Amino acid sequence: MTARQVETTEATKGGAPELIKAVPVRHPGRWVAAAIILILAALAIQSLATNPRFGWGTVAAYIMDVNVVRGVGWTLLLTVLSMLLAIILAIVLAFMRQSDNPILRWSSWFWVWFFRGTPIYTQLIFWGLVTVLYPSISLGIPFGPQLATYILSDPSKGFVPAVLGLGLNESAYLAEIFRAGLKSVDKGQVEAAEALGMRGTKIMWRIVLPQAMRVIVPPTGNETIGMLKTTSLVLAVPFTLDLTFVTNALANRTYQPIPLLIVAAAWYLLVTSILMVGQHYIEKYYGRGVDNLVAAATVNPAAAKAAAAGTAAGSDTGTGNTIPGGPTTAGPTIEESGR
């Protein structure tokens, strides 16, 4: 706790109150914990600098390798396209979940139940084998003649199935996040807007969504960062141009897996840090007027003036007390905001 000057109720010999300077509470445990952390950090730095098995020379040689940089680009493209697909589907699913139509509501629930209940790796394998299950798509009369047939193929070499697998799986999680954000807005605001004659679309875009975004943005940012790392599983499709697969291929060729793992980790950390900075500013934008209202404690001006007068009087007598028989002054008190 911070030190405060408080007014004492005991009287000194001269009958005037005396200011007491509170001593801050000491926390020796904090210093011990800080010392332990610093020692462990120093040991870790020493190990990283002196252990030749980390292969920092190999890390420096491959950190900007053309294949690695291309893998970073494909990873970012997978992340962006998958999140765009997931966000679009999640918005639709969130509105369906809040619909009065039971078919739409239960269809949304089934989607979320299925894609959240099965592993992402299993779903990626399925999308990679979808052309085996369905070599062609036919349009026609059920149990009757076929009017048109389209042969399925994958010229993208696994990129499209990877985007589909990642995006559809993520949409189930984002749908619940968006639903929670929409429900966080008080219904009274919607009713007030309807009473003013506003249309439903305008109410959603001008009243509901700006307030819901404050709840939606933080978990969506976390899901985006998670999506970036989930792209390392697209080998199940298989898609072989992402960062993880490229660094693993280089490790198998050079027989140095640890340095190439460090290369992949460094790139993931760099991109994740950039995403975290972007998330911070987006949260700050949508949290205007709500998240930054920190009321500072104010000092009672009258008490401060009286304390200054008492200090001046005490300095005239050579002591910290007021002049005997002089005006009695009270010490400064901290007045919390709102009192």
N, C-alpha and C positions, 0 to 999 in steps of 0.2 A: 504494500500500500504506500502511497506517496505521503511525504511529511506535510503536515498542516499546522498552522499556528492557530491554536484554539484559545478561547477565553476561559480562564480558570475561575472557579467559584470561591476559592480560598483567598482570603485577604492577607496582604503582607503586613509588616509592622506599621507601616504608614497608613494602613487602611485602604490602599489602592490596589486594584487587581494587577496581577503580574502576568506578562506574556510568557508562555512556555513554548519552546521550540521542540517539537516532537522529533524523536530519533527514528529514522526509517527502520522497519523490520529487516533484519539480515536473513539472507537465504544462502547458507553455506552449501546446501545441496545443489543449487544452480551452478556454483563455481566448480564443484566436483564433477558434475555432469559435463560442463563445458570443457574441463581439462581432459576427461576421458575421450570426448569426441575429437578434440584436437590431436590427442595422441594417436587415436585410430586413423584419423585423416593423414597424419604424417607417415604412419606405417604404410598406408595404402599408396601414397604418392611415392614413397621409397621403393615399394615393390614394383609399381608400374615403371619406374625409371631404371631400375637395376636388373629386372628379370628379362633376359634376352629372349625368352620363349614367347613374349608378346609380339615380337617381330615388328617393331615400329617402322623399320625400314620398308618392309613389305606394305604396311599400312600407308605410308607416304607414297609408295609407288602406285598403289591401286585406288587411292581415295578419289582421284580425278580421272580414273580410267574411262575411256569412251563408252565401254559396255556398262560400267557402273552408272555413269551419268544418264545413259539411255534408260537403264532400269529404273532410276529415280523418276524420270519423266513418265514412263509407263505406269509406275505406281501412283503418281499424282493424278494421271488421267483416269485410272481405275477408281480412285477415291472420289474425284469430282463427279464423274458420271454416275457412279453408284449412289452417291448421296443425293444427286438431283432426282434420280428415279425414285429413291426412297422417300424424299420429301414430298414429291407430287402424290405418290400413292398414300403416304401417311395423312396428308391433308384430306384426301377423299375418304379414307377409312375413318378419320376422326369425325367428319361430318356424318358419315353413315352410322357411326356408333351412337350419335346423339339424335338420329332421326326418329320420328314417330312411326315410321314404317317398320314393322317387325322383321320383314325379309331383309331389308338393308341392315338393320341393327344386328341380326344374327349372322348375316354373311360377313360383316366386319369382324364380329367376335370369332368366327371360325377361322378367318384368315390369320388373325393375331395368334390364336391358339395353335394353329398348325406350324407357322413359321417360327414362333418362339419355342415350340416344343420339340423341334428336331434340330440336330447339330448343323452348324453352318458347313462343316466339312462334308457331311452327308449330302446336303443340298447341292453343293458345288459338284460333287461326283455325279449326282443325278442330272444336272444341267449339262455336264460334259458328255453324258451318255444319252441325251434326249433324242439324238438322231438315230440311235440304235433302237430305242423304243418306238419312235415314230419316224420311219424313213421318209414319209410323205404325208401331206395334209390334203384331205379331199373335201370338197364342198358338193353336197348333193342331198338327196332325199334319204332320210334314215331307212336302212334296210332296202334301199332302192337304187336306182342308177346314180352314178357320180357325174356331176356337171363340170367340175374342174378339179384338177389335181396339181399340187405344188410339191416338188421334191425338196426336202430339207437338206441343206448343206451348210457348212461353216467355213467360209473363206477367210474369216478373221483369225483362224488358228486358235480359237479358244477365248478370244477377247470378249465377244458378245455374250457367250454363256457365263463368263466370269462376272461381267457387269450385271447380268440378270440375277445370278445367284446371290451376289452381294447386295444388290439393291432390294430384291424382294425380301430377303431375310431382314435387312435393316428397317424396312417399312413397317414391320410389325412392332418393333421397339419404338420407332418415332411416332407411330399412331397413338400409342398410350401416352407419350410425352405431350403430343399436341392436344389430346383429349383432356389431360390434366390442366394444361394451360388455358384451354377454353372454359373449363369449369371453374377456374380460379377467379373469373370475372363475375361480379355480383349480377344476378338476374335483374335486379332493380334498375340497373343502368340500361339494359336492353328494353325493359318495359317503359322507362322514361323516354327513350329515343323513339319507340313506337308511338307513344302518346304525342310526340311532337310531329309525327307524320313521316319519319325517316323510313326509307325502304330497307329491307332485310340485308341486301348486299352492302349498302352504305353503312349500316349499323355494324356489320362484321368488319369492314375495312377501316372505319374511322373511330370506332369505340372499343370493340372487343379485342381485335388483334393487337393494337398498340399496347394494351394492358397485358394481354396474354403473353406477348413476346418476352416480357421480363421473366416469366416462369419457363418459357420454352427454350430460350437461348442457351442457358448454362448446360442443361443435359444434352442438347443438340450438339453443342461444341464438344462435349465429352464423347458423344457417339461418332463425331467426325474424326477425332483423334483415334478412337478405337477402330474405325473403318480403315484408316491409313495402315494400321498394323495388321488388320485382318486380311489385307490384300496379300500377305505372305502365304495364305492358304490356297491361292488360286492354282497351285501345282496340281490340286485335285481335279481340275477341269479336263486336261491340263493346259495352263497358260505359262509359257516359259520365258517371258521377257521382263518380269517384275524384278525388283531389287533383290529380294531374298534368293530367288532361283539363280540369278546371275552371279551373285557372290558365292553361292554354294558351288556353282559350276567352276568358278575360278579357284575355289579352295580344293576341289577334287583334282584340278589340273596341276596346281602348284604344291599339293600336299601340305598346305599351311592353312588349316581351317580357322585357327584363332585370329590371325591378323585380318582375314576376310570377314569374319564375324564382327570384328571391331569396326571395319569399314561400313558394313551395313548398319550397325548400331549408331555410328556417328551421323550417317545420313538421316536415319529415322529421328534421332534426337534433334537435328537441325530443323527438319520440316515440322516436327511436333512443336518446337519452340515458337516457330513463326505462327502456327495455327493458334497457339495459346495467346500470343500477343493480339492477334486479330479477334479472338474470342473476348479478351479483356475489353477492348474498345467497343465491341458490339454490345456487351453487357452494360458498359458505362453509358452508352447512348440510350438504350431502352430503360435504364434505371434512373434516368434524370428525374429529379424531384422526389425520389422515393428512397434510394439507397444511400444518398450522400447527405442526409439530414442529421448531422452530428451537432448537437447543441453544446456549446462550450460553457463551462462554469463561469459565472461572473462574480466579481467581488462587490460587496455592498459599498457604494461610494462614501456614504456617511461614516461607515466603520473604518474605511481606509484613511479618511481624513482625520478621524479622531485618533487613530493609531499613529499617524504622522505627527500630530500635535503632541501626543504623549512622548514620542521618541525625542522630539526637540526639547521638551521640558526636562526629560531625564538627562539629556546631555548637558544641560545647564548646571545640574547638581553633581555631575561626575559619576552618576550611577545610572543603572538601567531603570530605576523606579521613578515615578512622578514626584514632583515637589510636594512635601508634606503640606497639607492644607490647601494645595492647589486643586485645580479641576481634575476630577477623576475621569480617566479615559479607559474605554474598553478596548481590548485587543481586536484585531481584524478577524472577521468571521467569513467563512466561505458560504456564499449563498448560491445554492443550486438553481439552475434555470428552471423556471416554471413555478417557483415558490414566491 
